[in-house]
Amino acid sequence: MSASRTSKSGIFDGRLNLEQQRKRAKELLKSARAQQGDAQTRISIHLPGKSIEDLQLADSQIVIARENGFASWPKLKSHIDRITEHQRQIASGHLPKLDTVQTLHLRCGSDISHCLKLAGFVGAFMEFSDPFCQGPVPDVPLPDFIETRARFIASSYRIDFPDAFSRLQREYAGLATLGDYDHVVLWFEHDSYDQLILAFLLDFIANLRPQTRLDLICVDRVPGVERFIGLGQLSPELLIWCWENARAPVSDAMLAFGQTVWPAIRASKPDALRAIIDNGQSPIPCMIAALDRHLCELPDPGNGLGLTQELTLQILDDFGPLPAGKVFGHLMLSYEPLPFLGDLMFREILADMKQTSSPLFDFADNQPHTPWPEQILSLTETGHEVLSGTRNFMELYTGERWVGGIRILSVCSLR
């Protein structure tokens, strides 16, 4: 859908340069010997008890390797050599044999489609990107469910309803064809956007039982990528790395877990999902944290804000008036513990936050034709009070929003 994420420009794509890492190790050694505090702290974190006087280049190389997610410098070098070889193969057109034309790559967005082709994958690509992390996810029959989701997508992301409805129908119908392929690979990351869709797909597949080989690539970190946000930021070579290192068969336990989680997401109360989270056991390691983050969108008892709403106000409090697009950038790159939003999804959150009897933020540039990312947001006195917890947003809220199957209304509307 239009709310799905696309490739994230400006975010590190995972291609490490060996000479650059060698230079960083030499600079770290020099800084540590010069008694610079930050360098000494980095040394002590990764080499506790190591005397600065005895520090050698090999030691600083170990620190650089561990900061990049590797146990040793040789492992870092081996990884870079492997990625460099993939890069050479791609550039020369001598692509490695990875999959077959009877493989289907299933992803909750189109962000990696082009890079898969560049990397040498020849299988078909299917997008299923109904963003369950926003809007109503009710426990109703599938035809009604699809219509409900299409109406939300059309109204929130400003798409004509017939277009939203027909696209959703195509995507849901496409899932019935999984058995037409010899091999189906699910490509997912660790955030709630991906993991809620993954829960649905596992439940769907458990019921469909397609006669095909099923694999899952589910990653929450990639070596050398300090802030991994999603698969869409990775270069083609790093997608090959995911294929070689993060792919595992979809087990019966995974399918059963999806059948437990998906109804809990659709429930009108959070109790079942909270019990799953509190239990902490999952055959899919990424999912528990994502489900917990999903429930953080429920109103906080103290200030009435969901976490994204609270972080938005916090950014405005920290930086002062900012364009909405800059707020989104800070949210994704620094503030959000588990980034999951696309830009249009964030626009919907801002629009929902405006449904209040007293605004939390003003638009300094209120020109009707100014693109929304350029509109300047400024925290109001009410916004400060809500952020500090002296007022509760739910006492001011006049709208309606959903967290999965949980409908959130203003306090006044419930009286």
C-alpha positions in Angstrom: 0.0 0.0 0.0 1.1 3.6 -0.1 1.8 3.3 3.6 4.4 0.6 3.1 8.1 1.5 3.5 10.4 2.2 0.6 14.2 2.2 0.6 15.6 4.4 3.3 18.0 6.8 1.7 20.7 8.3 3.8 20.9 5.3 6.1 24.0 3.1 6.1 23.6 0.2 3.7 26.0 -2.2 5.4 28.9 -2.1 3.0 32.0 -1.9 5.2 35.4 -0.8 3.8 38.4 -2.7 5.2 40.8 0.2 4.8 38.4 2.5 6.5 38.2 0.1 9.5 42.0 -0.1 9.6 42.2 3.7 9.7 39.6 3.7 12.5 41.6 1.3 14.5 44.8 3.4 14.1 42.9 6.5 15.1 41.5 4.8 18.2 44.9 3.6 19.3 46.3 7.1 18.9 43.4 8.7 20.8 43.6 6.2 23.6 47.4 6.7 24.0 46.7 10.5 24.1 44.4 9.9 27.1 41.3 11.0 25.3 38.3 9.9 27.5 36.0 8.7 24.8 38.7 6.4 23.3 39.6 5.0 26.7 35.9 4.3 27.5 35.6 2.4 24.2 38.7 0.3 25.1 37.4 -0.4 28.6 34.0 -1.6 27.3 35.5 -4.2 24.9 38.8 -5.0 26.7 38.1 -4.5 30.4 41.3 -4.4 32.4 43.5 -3.7 29.5 46.2 -1.2 30.3 46.5 1.8 27.9 50.3 1.6 28.3 50.2 -1.9 26.9 47.7 -1.2 24.1 48.7 -2.4 20.6 47.1 -2.0 17.2 45.8 -5.5 17.4 43.9 -4.5 20.5 42.3 -1.5 18.9 41.4 -3.7 15.9 39.5 -6.0 18.3 37.6 -3.0 19.6 36.6 -1.9 16.1 35.6 -5.4 15.2 33.4 -5.8 18.3 31.8 -2.3 17.8 30.8 -3.6 14.4 29.3 -6.8 15.9 32.1 -9.2 15.3 34.0 -11.3 17.9 37.4 -10.6 16.4 39.3 -8.7 13.7 39.7 -11.8 11.5 35.9 -12.4 11.5 35.4 -8.7 10.5 37.9 -9.1 7.7 36.3 -12.3 6.5 32.9 -10.7 6.4 34.2 -7.7 4.4 36.0 -10.0 2.0 32.9 -12.0 1.5 30.8 -8.9 0.9 33.4 -7.5 -1.4 33.4 -10.7 -3.5 29.6 -10.5 -3.8 30.0 -6.8 -4.9 32.6 -7.9 -7.5 30.3 -10.6 -8.9 27.3 -8.2 -9.1 29.4 -5.5 -10.9 30.8 -8.1 -13.4 27.5 -9.7 -14.1 28.7 -13.1 -12.9 25.9 -13.4 -10.4 25.9 -16.3 -7.8 23.2 -18.9 -8.1 20.9 -18.3 -5.1 17.4 -19.3 -5.8 15.3 -20.6 -8.8 12.5 -19.3 -10.9 10.2 -21.5 -8.8 11.0 -19.5 -5.7 8.7 -16.8 -4.3 10.1 -14.0 -2.2 7.3 -12.6 0.1 7.8 -9.3 1.7 5.6 -6.7 3.5 6.6 -3.9 1.1 8.4 -3.4 -2.2 11.6 -2.0 -0.6 13.9 -4.9 -1.4 12.4 -6.0 -4.7 15.0 -4.2 -7.0 18.0 -5.1 -4.8 17.0 -8.7 -4.9 17.2 -8.6 -8.7 20.5 -6.8 -8.6 21.9 -9.4 -6.2 21.0 -12.2 -8.6 17.8 -13.6 -7.2 15.6 -14.9 -10.0 12.5 -15.9 -8.2 9.1 -14.1 -8.2 8.4 -11.3 -5.7 5.1 -10.8 -3.9 4.2 -7.8 -1.7 1.7 -8.1 1.1 1.7 -4.8 3.0 -1.5 -4.3 4.9 -0.1 -2.2 7.8 -1.7 -3.8 10.8 0.3 -1.6 13.1 -2.2 1.2 12.3 -6.0 1.3 12.1 -8.7 -1.3 13.0 -7.7 -4.9 13.0 -11.1 -6.4 14.1 -12.0 -10.0 14.6 -14.5 -10.3 11.7 -14.8 -12.6 8.7 -12.1 -12.0 6.0 -14.3 -10.2 3.4 -15.5 -7.7 6.1 -12.0 -7.5 7.4 -10.6 -6.6 4.0 -13.2 -3.9 3.5 -12.6 -2.4 6.9 -8.9 -2.3 6.3 -9.4 -0.7 2.8 -11.6 2.0 4.2 -9.0 2.9 6.8 -6.2 2.9 4.3 -8.2 5.0 1.9 -9.1 7.6 4.5 -5.8 7.7 6.3 -3.4 7.6 3.4 -5.6 9.6 1.0 -6.2 6.9 -1.6 -9.4 6.4 -3.5 -11.3 3.6 -1.8 -11.8 1.5 -5.0 -8.1 1.5 -5.5 -7.3 0.6 -1.9 -9.9 -2.1 -1.9 -8.9 -3.7 -5.2 -5.2 -3.7 -4.2 -6.0 -5.3 -0.9 -8.1 -7.9 -2.6 -5.3 -8.7 -4.9 -2.8 -9.1 -2.1 -5.0 -11.3 0.0 -5.9 -13.4 -3.0 -2.3 -13.8 -3.9 -1.6 -15.6 -0.7 -3.7 -18.5 -1.9 -1.1 -19.2 -4.6 1.8 -19.9 -2.3 1.5 -23.6 -3.1 2.2 -22.9 -6.7 5.9 -22.4 -5.9 8.5 -24.9 -4.9 10.1 -22.6 -2.3 8.6 -19.6 -0.5 10.8 -17.3 1.5 9.4 -14.7 4.0 11.6 -11.6 4.3 11.0 -9.7 7.6 12.7 -7.5 10.1 12.1 -6.9 13.8 9.7 -4.0 14.1 5.9 -4.1 14.7 5.0 -3.3 11.1 6.7 -6.4 9.9 6.0 -8.7 12.9 2.3 -8.1 13.0 2.1 -9.0 9.3 4.3 -12.0 9.9 1.9 -13.2 12.7 -1.0 -12.9 10.2 0.9 -14.8 7.5 1.9 -17.6 9.9 -1.7 -18.0 11.0 -2.8 -17.9 7.3 -0.2 -20.4 6.2 -1.0 -22.7 9.2 -4.6 -22.9 7.9 -3.7 -23.0 4.2 -1.0 -25.6 4.6 0.5 -25.1 1.1 2.6 -28.0 -0.2 5.8 -26.0 -0.5 9.2 -25.5 1.2 8.9 -22.5 3.6 11.8 -20.4 4.9 11.9 -17.3 7.1 14.5 -14.6 7.1 13.9 -12.5 10.2 16.6 -10.1 11.3 17.0 -7.5 14.0 20.6 -6.7 13.4 23.2 -7.0 10.7 27.0 -7.0 11.4 28.6 -3.6 10.7 25.3 -1.7 10.8 25.2 0.3 14.0 21.5 1.3 13.7 19.7 -1.4 11.7 16.2 -0.1 10.8 15.2 -2.5 8.1 16.0 -4.7 5.1 15.2 -1.8 2.8 18.4 0.0 3.9 20.7 -2.9 2.9 22.8 -3.1 -0.3 22.3 -6.2 -2.6 25.4 -7.8 -1.1 23.9 -7.6 2.4 20.7 -9.2 1.2 22.8 -12.1 0.0 24.4 -12.1 3.5 20.9 -12.4 5.0 20.1 -15.3 2.6 23.2 -17.1 3.6 23.2 -16.4 7.3 19.7 -15.6 8.5 17.5 -18.0 6.6 15.8 -20.9 8.5 12.9 -23.3 7.8 9.4 -22.2 9.0 8.8 -24.7 11.8 5.5 -26.1 13.1 6.2 -24.2 16.3 6.3 -20.9 14.4 3.0 -21.7 12.6 1.4 -22.5 16.0 2.8 -19.4 17.5 1.3 -17.3 14.7 -2.1 -19.0 15.4 -1.8 -17.9 19.0 -0.6 -14.3 18.3 -2.8 -13.3 15.5 -6.2 -13.7 17.4 -4.6 -11.8 20.3 -3.7 -8.9 18.1 -7.3 -8.8 16.9 -8.8 -9.0 20.4 -10.7 -6.0 21.7 -8.7 -6.1 25.0 -4.9 -6.4 25.4 -5.0 -9.2 28.0 -4.2 -12.1 25.7 -1.4 -10.3 23.9 0.0 -9.1 27.2 0.1 -12.7 28.5 2.1 -13.7 25.4 4.5 -10.9 26.0 4.9 -11.6 29.7 5.5 -15.3 29.0 8.4 -14.2 26.9 8.7 -17.5 25.0 8.7 -17.4 21.2 10.1 -19.5 18.4 10.6 -16.2 16.6 13.0 -14.1 18.7 12.1 -10.8 17.2 8.3 -11.0 17.8 8.0 -10.5 21.6 9.7 -7.1 21.5 7.6 -6.0 18.5 4.4 -7.1 20.2 5.4 -5.2 23.4 6.2 -2.1 21.3 2.8 -2.5 19.6 1.0 -2.3 23.0 3.0 0.8 23.8 0.7 2.7 21.4 -2.1 2.3 24.0 -2.6 5.5 26.0 -0.3 5.8 29.0 -2.2 6.0 32.2 -0.4 9.1 33.3 -0.4 11.4 30.2 -2.9 9.6 27.9 -0.3 9.4 25.1 0.8 6.4 23.0 4.5 6.1 22.7 4.8 7.6 19.2 2.6 10.6 20.3 4.8 11.1 23.3 8.1 10.9 21.4 6.7 13.4 18.8 6.0 15.9 21.6 9.4 15.1 23.2 11.2 15.9 20.0 9.4 19.3 19.7 10.2 20.0 23.4 13.9 19.1 22.8 14.4 21.0 19.5 11.8 23.7 19.4 9.7 24.4 16.2 10.6 22.0 13.4 9.2 20.9 10.0 7.1 17.8 10.3 9.5 15.9 8.1 12.4 16.8 10.4 10.4 15.5 13.4 9.9 12.3 11.5 13.6 12.0 10.8 14.5 12.5 14.5 11.9 9.9 15.4 13.2 7.3 13.1 16.9 7.9 13.5 17.2 8.7 17.2 14.1 8.5 19.4 12.1 5.5 18.3 13.4 2.3 20.0 12.0 0.1 17.3 11.4 2.1 14.1 8.3 0.9 12.2 6.6 3.9 10.6 6.5 5.1 7.0 6.2 8.8 6.3 2.5 8.6 5.4 1.8 6.6 8.6 3.5 9.4 10.6 1.3 12.0 8.8 -1.7 10.0 9.9 -0.5 10.1 13.5 -0.1 13.9 13.4 -3.6 14.3 11.9 -5.0 12.1 14.7 -3.2 14.1 17.3 -4.9 17.3 16.0 -8.3 15.9 17.0 -8.4 17.6 20.4 -10.3 20.3 22.2 -6.9 22.1 22.9 -4.1 21.6 20.4 -0.8 20.0 21.5 1.1 21.7 18.7 0.5 24.6 16.3 1.4 24.9 12.7 3.6 28.0 12.4 3.2 28.0 8.6 -0.5 27.4 8.1 -0.4 27.7 4.3 -2.9 25.2 3.0 -0.7 24.2 0.0 2.5 23.7 2.0 3.6 20.0 1.7 3.0 18.4 5.1 6.8 17.6 5.6 7.5 21.3 5.4 4.8 22.5 7.8 6.4 23.9 11.0 5.2 22.3 14.2 5.5 24.2 17.5 4.6 22.7 20.9 1.8 24.6 22.7 1.4 25.1 26.4 -1.1 22.3 26.4 1.4 20.1 24.7 4.0 20.9 27.4 1.4 20.1 30.1 0.4 16.8 28.5 4.1 15.8 28.0 4.9 16.6 31.7 1.8 14.5 32.8 0.0 17.5 34.4 -2.8 17.0 31.9 -4.1 13.8 30.3 -4.4 13.7 26.6 -7.5 11.4 26.7 -9.4 14.2 28.5 -8.8 16.4 25.5 -8.9 13.9 22.6 -12.0 14.0 20.4 -11.1 11.4 17.8 -10.9 7.6 17.5 -8.0 5.4 16.8 -7.1 1.7 17.0 -4.3 -0.4 18.4 -5.0 -3.8 16.7 -8.5 -4.8 17.7 -8.6 -2.3 20.6 -10.7 0.8 19.9 -9.6 4.0 21.6 -12.1 6.8 22.1 -11.9 10.0 24.1 -12.8 9.8 27.8 -15.7 12.3 27.1 -17.2 10.0 24.5 -17.4 7.2 27.0 -19.3 9.2 29.6 
